[in-house]
Amino acid sequence: MQIRHGDVFLRKIESIDKGLKKVESNVIEAGEATGHHHRGINMELYADDKGVIREVEVPQEGYLVHEDHYPIQVEKGAYEIVRQVEYNPYEETARRVMD
């Protein structure tokens, strides 16, 4: 199962990485350019040691929400967060997309 919501992409995984720590927030990805955030409703968020949200657990039906997109229903399970990047073939560089 894969879900795209703007520049956030969720890919279903077997279980949450035990090296990640649960955080008390619902912001999956902050909107650097617009101030609009991708949020997880009815989701538990897990971050790495730098505080970057890497995975989410959905204990029951949840939703991805954002001010500029329609809400998306997310079924129960564990998901890895993959962030979108843009590649510039002229400079041969890649950078993370900022919302």
MODELLER restraints for C-alpha pairs under 7 A, 6 or more apart:
rsr = mdl.restraints
at = mdl.atoms
rsr.add(forms.Gaussian(group=physical.xy_distance, feature=features.Distance(at['CA:1:A'], at['CA:11:A']), mean=6.14, stdev=0.5))
rsr.add(forms.Gaussian(group=physical.xy_distance, feature=features.Distance(at['CA:1:A'], at['CA:12:A']), mean=5.39, stdev=0.5))
rsr.add(forms.Gaussian(group=physical.xy_distance, feature=features.Distance(at['CA:2:A'], at['CA:10:A']), mean=5.59, stdev=0.5))
rsr.add(forms.Gaussian(group=physical.xy_distance, feature=features.Distance(at['CA:2:A'], at['CA:11:A']), mean=4.64, stdev=0.5))
rsr.add(forms.Gaussian(group=physical.xy_distance, feature=features.Distance(at['CA:2:A'], at['CA:12:A']), mean=6.34, stdev=0.5))
rsr.add(forms.Gaussian(group=physical.xy_distance, feature=features.Distance(at['CA:3:A'], at['CA:9:A']), mean=5.63, stdev=0.5))
rsr.add(forms.Gaussian(group=physical.xy_distance, feature=features.Distance(at['CA:3:A'], at['CA:10:A']), mean=5.00, stdev=0.5))
rsr.add(forms.Gaussian(group=physical.xy_distance, feature=features.Distance(at['CA:3:A'], at['CA:11:A']), mean=6.62, stdev=0.5))
rsr.add(forms.Gaussian(group=physical.xy_distance, feature=features.Distance(at['CA:4:A'], at['CA:10:A']), mean=6.35, stdev=0.5))
rsr.add(forms.Gaussian(group=physical.xy_distance, feature=features.Distance(at['CA:7:A'], at['CA:83:A']), mean=6.48, stdev=0.5))
rsr.add(forms.Gaussian(group=physical.xy_distance, feature=features.Distance(at['CA:7:A'], at['CA:84:A']), mean=5.42, stdev=0.5))
rsr.add(forms.Gaussian(group=physical.xy_distance, feature=features.Distance(at['CA:7:A'], at['CA:97:A']), mean=6.79, stdev=0.5))
rsr.add(forms.Gaussian(group=physical.xy_distance, feature=features.Distance(at['CA:8:A'], at['CA:81:A']), mean=6.94, stdev=0.5))
rsr.add(forms.Gaussian(group=physical.xy_distance, feature=features.Distance(at['CA:8:A'], at['CA:82:A']), mean=6.50, stdev=0.5))
rsr.add(forms.Gaussian(group=physical.xy_distance, feature=features.Distance(at['CA:8:A'], at['CA:83:A']), mean=5.57, stdev=0.5))
rsr.add(forms.Gaussian(group=physical.xy_distance, feature=features.Distance(at['CA:8:A'], at['CA:84:A']), mean=6.63, stdev=0.5))
rsr.add(forms.Gaussian(group=physical.xy_distance, feature=features.Distance(at['CA:9:A'], at['CA:81:A']), mean=5.84, stdev=0.5))
rsr.add(forms.Gaussian(group=physical.xy_distance, feature=features.Distance(at['CA:9:A'], at['CA:82:A']), mean=5.11, stdev=0.5))
rsr.add(forms.Gaussian(group=physical.xy_distance, feature=features.Distance(at['CA:9:A'], at['CA:83:A']), mean=6.31, stdev=0.5))
rsr.add(forms.Gaussian(group=physical.xy_distance, feature=features.Distance(at['CA:10:A'], at['CA:79:A']), mean=5.74, stdev=0.5))
rsr.add(forms.Gaussian(group=physical.xy_distance, feature=features.Distance(at['CA:10:A'], at['CA:80:A']), mean=5.63, stdev=0.5))
rsr.add(forms.Gaussian(group=physical.xy_distance, feature=features.Distance(at['CA:10:A'], at['CA:81:A']), mean=4.89, stdev=0.5))
rsr.add(forms.Gaussian(group=physical.xy_distance, feature=features.Distance(at['CA:10:A'], at['CA:82:A']), mean=6.21, stdev=0.5))
rsr.add(forms.Gaussian(group=physical.xy_distance, feature=features.Distance(at['CA:11:A'], at['CA:79:A']), mean=5.27, stdev=0.5))
rsr.add(forms.Gaussian(group=physical.xy_distance, feature=features.Distance(at['CA:11:A'], at['CA:80:A']), mean=5.23, stdev=0.5))
rsr.add(forms.Gaussian(group=physical.xy_distance, feature=features.Distance(at['CA:11:A'], at['CA:81:A']), mean=6.62, stdev=0.5))
rsr.add(forms.Gaussian(group=physical.xy_distance, feature=features.Distance(at['CA:12:A'], at['CA:78:A']), mean=5.87, stdev=0.5))
rsr.add(forms.Gaussian(group=physical.xy_distance, feature=features.Distance(at['CA:12:A'], at['CA:79:A']), mean=4.31, stdev=0.5))
rsr.add(forms.Gaussian(group=physical.xy_distance, feature=features.Distance(at['CA:12:A'], at['CA:80:A']), mean=6.31, stdev=0.5))
rsr.add(forms.Gaussian(group=physical.xy_distance, feature=features.Distance(at['CA:13:A'], at['CA:78:A']), mean=5.52, stdev=0.5))
rsr.add(forms.Gaussian(group=physical.xy_distance, feature=features.Distance(at['CA:13:A'], at['CA:79:A']), mean=5.25, stdev=0.5))
rsr.add(forms.Gaussian(group=physical.xy_distance, feature=features.Distance(at['CA:13:A'], at['CA:80:A']), mean=6.41, stdev=0.5))
rsr.add(forms.Gaussian(group=physical.xy_distance, feature=features.Distance(at['CA:14:A'], at['CA:78:A']), mean=6.44, stdev=0.5))
rsr.add(forms.Gaussian(group=physical.xy_distance, feature=features.Distance(at['CA:15:A'], at['CA:78:A']), mean=5.53, stdev=0.5))
rsr.add(forms.Gaussian(group=physical.xy_distance, feature=features.Distance(at['CA:16:A'], at['CA:55:A']), mean=6.62, stdev=0.5))
rsr.add(forms.Gaussian(group=physical.xy_distance, feature=features.Distance(at['CA:16:A'], at['CA:78:A']), mean=6.20, stdev=0.5))
rsr.add(forms.Gaussian(group=physical.xy_distance, feature=features.Distance(at['CA:20:A'], at['CA:46:A']), mean=5.65, stdev=0.5))
rsr.add(forms.Gaussian(group=physical.xy_distance, feature=features.Distance(at['CA:20:A'], at['CA:47:A']), mean=5.38, stdev=0.5))
rsr.add(forms.Gaussian(group=physical.xy_distance, feature=features.Distance(at['CA:20:A'], at['CA:48:A']), mean=5.10, stdev=0.5))
rsr.add(forms.Gaussian(group=physical.xy_distance, feature=features.Distance(at['CA:21:A'], at['CA:46:A']), mean=5.14, stdev=0.5))
rsr.add(forms.Gaussian(group=physical.xy_distance, feature=features.Distance(at['CA:21:A'], at['CA:47:A']), mean=5.35, stdev=0.5))
rsr.add(forms.Gaussian(group=physical.xy_distance, feature=features.Distance(at['CA:21:A'], at['CA:48:A']), mean=6.54, stdev=0.5))
rsr.add(forms.Gaussian(group=physical.xy_distance, feature=features.Distance(at['CA:22:A'], at['CA:44:A']), mean=6.97, stdev=0.5))
rsr.add(forms.Gaussian(group=physical.xy_distance, feature=features.Distance(at['CA:22:A'], at['CA:45:A']), mean=5.73, stdev=0.5))
rsr.add(forms.Gaussian(group=physical.xy_distance, feature=features.Distance(at['CA:22:A'], at['CA:46:A']), mean=4.34, stdev=0.5))
rsr.add(forms.Gaussian(group=physical.xy_distance, feature=features.Distance(at['CA:22:A'], at['CA:47:A']), mean=6.42, stdev=0.5))
rsr.add(forms.Gaussian(group=physical.xy_distance, feature=features.Distance(at['CA:23:A'], at['CA:45:A']), mean=5.73, stdev=0.5))
rsr.add(forms.Gaussian(group=physical.xy_distance, feature=features.Distance(at['CA:23:A'], at['CA:46:A']), mean=5.80, stdev=0.5))
rsr.add(forms.Gaussian(group=physical.xy_distance, feature=features.Distance(at['CA:23:A'], at['CA:47:A']), mean=6.70, stdev=0.5))
rsr.add(forms.Gaussian(group=physical.xy_distance, feature=features.Distance(at['CA:26:A'], at['CA:39:A']), mean=5.25, stdev=0.5))
rsr.add(forms.Gaussian(group=physical.xy_distance, feature=features.Distance(at['CA:26:A'], at['CA:40:A']), mean=5.19, stdev=0.5))
rsr.add(forms.Gaussian(group=physical.xy_distance, feature=features.Distance(at['CA:26:A'], at['CA:41:A']), mean=6.78, stdev=0.5))
rsr.add(forms.Gaussian(group=physical.xy_distance, feature=features.Distance(at['CA:26:A'], at['CA:45:A']), mean=6.89, stdev=0.5))
rsr.add(forms.Gaussian(group=physical.xy_distance, feature=features.Distance(at['CA:27:A'], at['CA:37:A']), mean=6.34, stdev=0.5))
rsr.add(forms.Gaussian(group=physical.xy_distance, feature=features.Distance(at['CA:27:A'], at['CA:38:A']), mean=5.94, stdev=0.5))
rsr.add(forms.Gaussian(group=physical.xy_distance, feature=features.Distance(at['CA:27:A'], at['CA:39:A']), mean=4.47, stdev=0.5))
rsr.add(forms.Gaussian(group=physical.xy_distance, feature=features.Distance(at['CA:27:A'], at['CA:40:A']), mean=6.52, stdev=0.5))
rsr.add(forms.Gaussian(group=physical.xy_distance, feature=features.Distance(at['CA:28:A'], at['CA:38:A']), mean=5.51, stdev=0.5))
rsr.add(forms.Gaussian(group=physical.xy_distance, feature=features.Distance(at['CA:28:A'], at['CA:39:A']), mean=5.31, stdev=0.5))
rsr.add(forms.Gaussian(group=physical.xy_distance, feature=features.Distance(at['CA:28:A'], at['CA:40:A']), mean=6.46, stdev=0.5))
rsr.add(forms.Gaussian(group=physical.xy_distance, feature=features.Distance(at['CA:28:A'], at['CA:53:A']), mean=6.08, stdev=0.5))
rsr.add(forms.Gaussian(group=physical.xy_distance, feature=features.Distance(at['CA:29:A'], at['CA:37:A']), mean=5.86, stdev=0.5))
rsr.add(forms.Gaussian(group=physical.xy_distance, feature=features.Distance(at['CA:29:A'], at['CA:38:A']), mean=5.13, stdev=0.5))
rsr.add(forms.Gaussian(group=physical.xy_distance, feature=features.Distance(at['CA:30:A'], at['CA:36:A']), mean=6.87, stdev=0.5))
rsr.add(forms.Gaussian(group=physical.xy_distance, feature=features.Distance(at['CA:30:A'], at['CA:37:A']), mean=4.58, stdev=0.5))
rsr.add(forms.Gaussian(group=physical.xy_distance, feature=features.Distance(at['CA:30:A'], at['CA:38:A']), mean=6.45, stdev=0.5))
rsr.add(forms.Gaussian(group=physical.xy_distance, feature=features.Distance(at['CA:31:A'], at['CA:37:A']), mean=4.75, stdev=0.5))
rsr.add(forms.Gaussian(group=physical.xy_distance, feature=features.Distance(at['CA:31:A'], at['CA:98:A']), mean=6.90, stdev=0.5))
rsr.add(forms.Gaussian(group=physical.xy_distance, feature=features.Distance(at['CA:31:A'], at['CA:99:A']), mean=4.92, stdev=0.5))
rsr.add(forms.Gaussian(group=physical.xy_distance, feature=features.Distance(at['CA:32:A'], at['CA:98:A']), mean=6.12, stdev=0.5))
rsr.add(forms.Gaussian(group=physical.xy_distance, feature=features.Distance(at['CA:32:A'], at['CA:99:A']), mean=5.95, stdev=0.5))
rsr.add(forms.Gaussian(group=physical.xy_distance, feature=features.Distance(at['CA:33:A'], at['CA:98:A']), mean=6.37, stdev=0.5))
rsr.add(forms.Gaussian(group=physical.xy_distance, feature=features.Distance(at['CA:33:A'], at['CA:99:A']), mean=5.41, stdev=0.5))
rsr.add(forms.Gaussian(group=physical.xy_distance, feature=features.Distance(at['CA:34:A'], at['CA:99:A']), mean=6.32, stdev=0.5))
rsr.add(forms.Gaussian(group=physical.xy_distance, feature=features.Distance(at['CA:36:A'], at['CA:66:A']), mean=6.61, stdev=0.5))
rsr.add(forms.Gaussian(group=physical.xy_distance, feature=features.Distance(at['CA:36:A'], at['CA:67:A']), mean=6.06, stdev=0.5))
rsr.add(forms.Gaussian(group=physical.xy_distance, feature=features.Distance(at['CA:37:A'], at['CA:66:A']), mean=5.93, stdev=0.5))
rsr.add(forms.Gaussian(group=physical.xy_distance, feature=features.Distance(at['CA:38:A'], at['CA:64:A']), mean=6.82, stdev=0.5))
rsr.add(forms.Gaussian(group=physical.xy_distance, feature=features.Distance(at['CA:38:A'], at['CA:65:A']), mean=5.79, stdev=0.5))
rsr.add(forms.Gaussian(group=physical.xy_distance, feature=features.Distance(at['CA:38:A'], at['CA:66:A']), mean=4.91, stdev=0.5))
rsr.add(forms.Gaussian(group=physical.xy_distance, feature=features.Distance(at['CA:39:A'], at['CA:64:A']), mean=5.78, stdev=0.5))
rsr.add(forms.Gaussian(group=physical.xy_distance, feature=features.Distance(at['CA:39:A'], at['CA:65:A']), mean=5.29, stdev=0.5))
rsr.add(forms.Gaussian(group=physical.xy_distance, feature=features.Distance(at['CA:39:A'], at['CA:66:A']), mean=6.48, stdev=0.5))
rsr.add(forms.Gaussian(group=physical.xy_distance, feature=features.Distance(at['CA:40:A'], at['CA:63:A']), mean=5.88, stdev=0.5))
rsr.add(forms.Gaussian(group=physical.xy_distance, feature=features.Distance(at['CA:40:A'], at['CA:64:A']), mean=4.92, stdev=0.5))
rsr.add(forms.Gaussian(group=physical.xy_distance, feature=features.Distance(at['CA:40:A'], at['CA:65:A']), mean=6.53, stdev=0.5))
rsr.add(forms.Gaussian(group=physical.xy_distance, feature=features.Distance(at['CA:41:A'], at['CA:62:A']), mean=5.46, stdev=0.5))
rsr.add(forms.Gaussian(group=physical.xy_distance, feature=features.Distance(at['CA:41:A'], at['CA:63:A']), mean=5.04, stdev=0.5))
rsr.add(forms.Gaussian(group=physical.xy_distance, feature=features.Distance(at['CA:41:A'], at['CA:64:A']), mean=6.37, stdev=0.5))
rsr.add(forms.Gaussian(group=physical.xy_distance, feature=features.Distance(at['CA:42:A'], at['CA:58:A']), mean=6.53, stdev=0.5))
rsr.add(forms.Gaussian(group=physical.xy_distance, feature=features.Distance(at['CA:42:A'], at['CA:62:A']), mean=4.78, stdev=0.5))
rsr.add(forms.Gaussian(group=physical.xy_distance, feature=features.Distance(at['CA:42:A'], at['CA:63:A']), mean=6.88, stdev=0.5))
rsr.add(forms.Gaussian(group=physical.xy_distance, feature=features.Distance(at['CA:43:A'], at['CA:56:A']), mean=6.37, stdev=0.5))
rsr.add(forms.Gaussian(group=physical.xy_distance, feature=features.Distance(at['CA:43:A'], at['CA:57:A']), mean=5.66, stdev=0.5))
rsr.add(forms.Gaussian(group=physical.xy_distance, feature=features.Distance(at['CA:43:A'], at['CA:58:A']), mean=4.71, stdev=0.5))
rsr.add(forms.Gaussian(group=physical.xy_distance, feature=features.Distance(at['CA:43:A'], at['CA:59:A']), mean=6.90, stdev=0.5))
rsr.add(forms.Gaussian(group=physical.xy_distance, feature=features.Distance(at['CA:43:A'], at['CA:62:A']), mean=6.17, stdev=0.5))
rsr.add(forms.Gaussian(group=physical.xy_distance, feature=features.Distance(at['CA:44:A'], at['CA:56:A']), mean=5.52, stdev=0.5))
rsr.add(forms.Gaussian(group=physical.xy_distance, feature=features.Distance(at['CA:44:A'], at['CA:57:A']), mean=5.04, stdev=0.5))
rsr.add(forms.Gaussian(group=physical.xy_distance, feature=features.Distance(at['CA:44:A'], at['CA:58:A']), mean=6.42, stdev=0.5))
rsr.add(forms.Gaussian(group=physical.xy_distance, feature=features.Distance(at['CA:45:A'], at['CA:53:A']), mean=6.53, stdev=0.5))
rsr.add(forms.Gaussian(group=physical.xy_distance, feature=features.Distance(at['CA:45:A'], at['CA:55:A']), mean=6.24, stdev=0.5))
rsr.add(forms.Gaussian(group=physical.xy_distance, feature=features.Distance(at['CA:45:A'], at['CA:56:A']), mean=4.57, stdev=0.5))
rsr.add(forms.Gaussian(group=physical.xy_distance, feature=features.Distance(at['CA:45:A'], at['CA:57:A']), mean=6.55, stdev=0.5))
rsr.add(forms.Gaussian(group=physical.xy_distance, feature=features.Distance(at['CA:46:A'], at['CA:53:A']), mean=5.54, stdev=0.5))
rsr.add(forms.Gaussian(group=physical.xy_distance, feature=features.Distance(at['CA:46:A'], at['CA:54:A']), mean=6.06, stdev=0.5))
rsr.add(forms.Gaussian(group=physical.xy_distance, feature=features.Distance(at['CA:46:A'], at['CA:55:A']), mean=5.27, stdev=0.5))
rsr.add(forms.Gaussian(group=physical.xy_distance, feature=features.Distance(at['CA:46:A'], at['CA:56:A']), mean=5.90, stdev=0.5))
rsr.add(forms.Gaussian(group=physical.xy_distance, feature=features.Distance(at['CA:47:A'], at['CA:53:A']), mean=4.07, stdev=0.5))
rsr.add(forms.Gaussian(group=physical.xy_distance, feature=features.Distance(at['CA:47:A'], at['CA:54:A']), mean=5.36, stdev=0.5))
rsr.add(forms.Gaussian(group=physical.xy_distance, feature=features.Distance(at['CA:47:A'], at['CA:55:A']), mean=6.97, stdev=0.5))
rsr.add(forms.Gaussian(group=physical.xy_distance, feature=features.Distance(at['CA:48:A'], at['CA:54:A']), mean=6.59, stdev=0.5))
rsr.add(forms.Gaussian(group=physical.xy_distance, feature=features.Distance(at['CA:54:A'], at['CA:80:A']), mean=6.07, stdev=0.5))
rsr.add(forms.Gaussian(group=physical.xy_distance, feature=features.Distance(at['CA:54:A'], at['CA:81:A']), mean=5.32, stdev=0.5))
rsr.add(forms.Gaussian(group=physical.xy_distance, feature=features.Distance(at['CA:55:A'], at['CA:79:A']), mean=5.52, stdev=0.5))
rsr.add(forms.Gaussian(group=physical.xy_distance, feature=features.Distance(at['CA:55:A'], at['CA:80:A']), mean=4.41, stdev=0.5))
rsr.add(forms.Gaussian(group=physical.xy_distance, feature=features.Distance(at['CA:55:A'], at['CA:81:A']), mean=5.46, stdev=0.5))
rsr.add(forms.Gaussian(group=physical.xy_distance, feature=features.Distance(at['CA:56:A'], at['CA:78:A']), mean=5.82, stdev=0.5))
rsr.add(forms.Gaussian(group=physical.xy_distance, feature=features.Distance(at['CA:56:A'], at['CA:79:A']), mean=5.29, stdev=0.5))
rsr.add(forms.Gaussian(group=physical.xy_distance, feature=features.Distance(at['CA:56:A'], at['CA:80:A']), mean=6.60, stdev=0.5))
rsr.add(forms.Gaussian(group=physical.xy_distance, feature=features.Distance(at['CA:57:A'], at['CA:77:A']), mean=5.86, stdev=0.5))
rsr.add(forms.Gaussian(group=physical.xy_distance, feature=features.Distance(at['CA:57:A'], at['CA:78:A']), mean=4.45, stdev=0.5))
rsr.add(forms.Gaussian(group=physical.xy_distance, feature=features.Distance(at['CA:57:A'], at['CA:79:A']), mean=6.40, stdev=0.5))
rsr.add(forms.Gaussian(group=physical.xy_distance, feature=features.Distance(at['CA:58:A'], at['CA:76:A']), mean=4.84, stdev=0.5))
rsr.add(forms.Gaussian(group=physical.xy_distance, feature=features.Distance(at['CA:58:A'], at['CA:77:A']), mean=5.14, stdev=0.5))
rsr.add(forms.Gaussian(group=physical.xy_distance, feature=features.Distance(at['CA:58:A'], at['CA:78:A']), mean=6.20, stdev=0.5))
rsr.add(forms.Gaussian(group=physical.xy_distance, feature=features.Distance(at['CA:59:A'], at['CA:76:A']), mean=5.48, stdev=0.5))
rsr.add(forms.Gaussian(group=physical.xy_distance, feature=features.Distance(at['CA:59:A'], at['CA:77:A']), mean=6.52, stdev=0.5))
rsr.add(forms.Gaussian(group=physical.xy_distance, feature=features.Distance(at['CA:60:A'], at['CA:75:A']), mean=6.92, stdev=0.5))
rsr.add(forms.Gaussian(group=physical.xy_distance, feature=features.Distance(at['CA:60:A'], at['CA:76:A']), mean=4.81, stdev=0.5))
rsr.add(forms.Gaussian(group=physical.xy_distance, feature=features.Distance(at['CA:61:A'], at['CA:74:A']), mean=5.97, stdev=0.5))
rsr.add(forms.Gaussian(group=physical.xy_distance, feature=features.Distance(at['CA:61:A'], at['CA:75:A']), mean=4.98, stdev=0.5))
rsr.add(forms.Gaussian(group=physical.xy_distance, feature=features.Distance(at['CA:61:A'], at['CA:76:A']), mean=5.36, stdev=0.5))
rsr.add(forms.Gaussian(group=physical.xy_distance, feature=features.Distance(at['CA:62:A'], at['CA:73:A']), mean=5.91, stdev=0.5))
rsr.add(forms.Gaussian(group=physical.xy_distance, feature=features.Distance(at['CA:62:A'], at['CA:74:A']), mean=5.01, stdev=0.5))
rsr.add(forms.Gaussian(group=physical.xy_distance, feature=features.Distance(at['CA:62:A'], at['CA:75:A']), mean=6.43, stdev=0.5))
rsr.add(forms.Gaussian(group=physical.xy_distance, feature=features.Distance(at['CA:63:A'], at['CA:71:A']), mean=6.28, stdev=0.5))
rsr.add(forms.Gaussian(group=physical.xy_distance, feature=features.Distance(at['CA:63:A'], at['CA:72:A']), mean=5.38, stdev=0.5))
rsr.add(forms.Gaussian(group=physical.xy_distance, feature=features.Distance(at['CA:63:A'], at['CA:73:A']), mean=4.54, stdev=0.5))
rsr.add(forms.Gaussian(group=physical.xy_distance, feature=features.Distance(at['CA:63:A'], at['CA:74:A']), mean=5.35, stdev=0.5))
rsr.add(forms.Gaussian(group=physical.xy_distance, feature=features.Distance(at['CA:64:A'], at['CA:71:A']), mean=5.55, stdev=0.5))
rsr.add(forms.Gaussian(group=physical.xy_distance, feature=features.Distance(at['CA:64:A'], at['CA:72:A']), mean=5.17, stdev=0.5))
rsr.add(forms.Gaussian(group=physical.xy_distance, feature=features.Distance(at['CA:64:A'], at['CA:73:A']), mean=6.62, stdev=0.5))
rsr.add(forms.Gaussian(group=physical.xy_distance, feature=features.Distance(at['CA:65:A'], at['CA:71:A']), mean=4.63, stdev=0.5))
rsr.add(forms.Gaussian(group=physical.xy_distance, feature=features.Distance(at['CA:65:A'], at['CA:72:A']), mean=6.73, stdev=0.5))
rsr.add(forms.Gaussian(group=physical.xy_distance, feature=features.Distance(at['CA:83:A'], at['CA:96:A']), mean=6.99, stdev=0.5))
rsr.add(forms.Gaussian(group=physical.xy_distance, feature=features.Distance(at['CA:84:A'], at['CA:96:A']), mean=5.99, stdev=0.5))
rsr.add(forms.Gaussian(group=physical.xy_distance, feature=features.Distance(at['CA:84:A'], at['CA:97:A']), mean=5.69, stdev=0.5))
rsr.add(forms.Gaussian(group=physical.xy_distance, feature=features.Distance(at['CA:85:A'], at['CA:94:A']), mean=6.31, stdev=0.5))
rsr.add(forms.Gaussian(group=physical.xy_distance, feature=features.Distance(at['CA:85:A'], at['CA:95:A']), mean=5.32, stdev=0.5))
rsr.add(forms.Gaussian(group=physical.xy_distance, feature=features.Distance(at['CA:85:A'], at['CA:96:A']), mean=4.19, stdev=0.5))
rsr.add(forms.Gaussian(group=physical.xy_distance, feature=features.Distance(at['CA:85:A'], at['CA:97:A']), mean=5.17, stdev=0.5))
rsr.add(forms.Gaussian(group=physical.xy_distance, feature=features.Distance(at['CA:86:A'], at['CA:94:A']), mean=5.45, stdev=0.5))
rsr.add(forms.Gaussian(group=physical.xy_distance, feature=features.Distance(at['CA:86:A'], at['CA:95:A']), mean=5.42, stdev=0.5))
rsr.add(forms.Gaussian(group=physical.xy_distance, feature=features.Distance(at['CA:86:A'], at['CA:96:A']), mean=6.25, stdev=0.5))
rsr.add(forms.Gaussian(group=physical.xy_distance, feature=features.Distance(at['CA:86:A'], at['CA:97:A']), mean=6.20, stdev=0.5))
rsr.add(forms.Gaussian(group=physical.xy_distance, feature=features.Distance(at['CA:87:A'], at['CA:93:A']), mean=5.79, stdev=0.5))
rsr.add(forms.Gaussian(group=physical.xy_distance, feature=features.Distance(at['CA:87:A'], at['CA:94:A']), mean=4.29, stdev=0.5))
rsr.add(forms.Gaussian(group=physical.xy_distance, feature=features.Distance(at['CA:87:A'], at['CA:95:A']), mean=6.66, stdev=0.5))
rsr.add(forms.Gaussian(group=physical.xy_distance, feature=features.Distance(at['CA:88:A'], at['CA:94:A']), mean=6.16, stdev=0.5))
